[in-house]
Amino acid sequence: MKQKRSNKSVVPQGRIWWKAIGRHPLNAMIGQVVRRLRRERNWSLRELACEAGLTKSYLCGLEHGEHSPTFEVMLRLEAALRMVPGGLPQLAMGWLQRRAAGA
């Protein structure tokens, strides 16, 4: 009888603290940053999606933390929101750190 193959994951199970919640908290925070910036500009989901070349449903999922944005998606959103490249993750990381510090 053949033995079952063991799970050959690159990172041993339990080693990543956020693995239990499914996604890194930075993904959800990037979505919140996008939502806040979109609302500050009084743009609808459709307007930002059109400007960034994304679908409205993808953008909605991103804002709700259901999607992990790729590097290309972040660059498109930053261009549409007139931000410097790398601005979204920096803003999200800052907000995440402030939330962790309780400020």
N, C-alpha and C positions, 0 to 999 in steps of 0.2 A: 504494500500500500504506500502510495506517495505521501510525503509530508507536505502540508500546506506551506506556501511561501510566507515568510514573515514580511510585515510592512516595512519597506525600505525607504523610509522618509529621510530626507536630508537632515532635518532637525529632529532630534528625538522628541517624542510626545511629551507634552507638559513643560517643555523648556521655554516656550514663548508665552508670556503672561497673558496676552490678549487673545490667545488661540481659542479659549473657551467662549468668548463672545462673538467669534466668527470673523470679525474684521478689525483692523487696527483703528483705534479711536480717531486717528488723524483723518481717516477717510470721511467719517461723519462730520468732523469739524470743517473740513474743506467744503463740504456741502452746505454747512451753515454759513460759512463765509460767502460763498457764491450767492446764497439766498439773500443775505443782508445787503451785499453790494448791489444786487439786482433791484431789491426794493428801494434802496437809497436813490437809485436812478429812475424809479417809477417805471421799470420795464416789466412786461409780462414774461412768462416763461417762453412764449412763442417768439417774442422780440429777441431775447437773449439767445435762444436756440438758433434762430435764423442768422443772427450776427456772428455766432461762433461756428456755424456749420454743423450743428448737432440736432438731434431730434428732441422734440418737446418731452416725450416720454422718458428718454435717457436723462435729460436734465432734471426732470422731476425726481427720478430715482436717485440721482446724484445728490440732490438737495436733501433727500430723506435718508441718506447714508446707505442706500442699497447697492450702490455701484462704487467700485474703486477706480478713480480716474487715472487714465494712463498719462504719460508725460505729454503726449501730443494733445490730449483733451485739455490738460492744464494750460498748455501754451495757447490753444485756441481761445479758452475762456479769458486768459490774461490779456490777449490781444483785443478781444471784444470789450473787455472792461477797462481797457487802456491802462494796464498795469505793466510793471517791469517783469521780465521773465523770472520766474521763481518767487514771485510775490504772493501767490496763493498759499503755498506750503509755509512760507514764513509767517504770514498773518495767522494761519490756522494753528501753527505751533505756538505762537505767542498767546493766542486765546486759550489754547489747551493748557499751557503752563500757568496762566493766570487763574484758570478755573481750578487747577490742582492746588494752587497756593491759597485758594479761598478768597481771592480779591475780587 
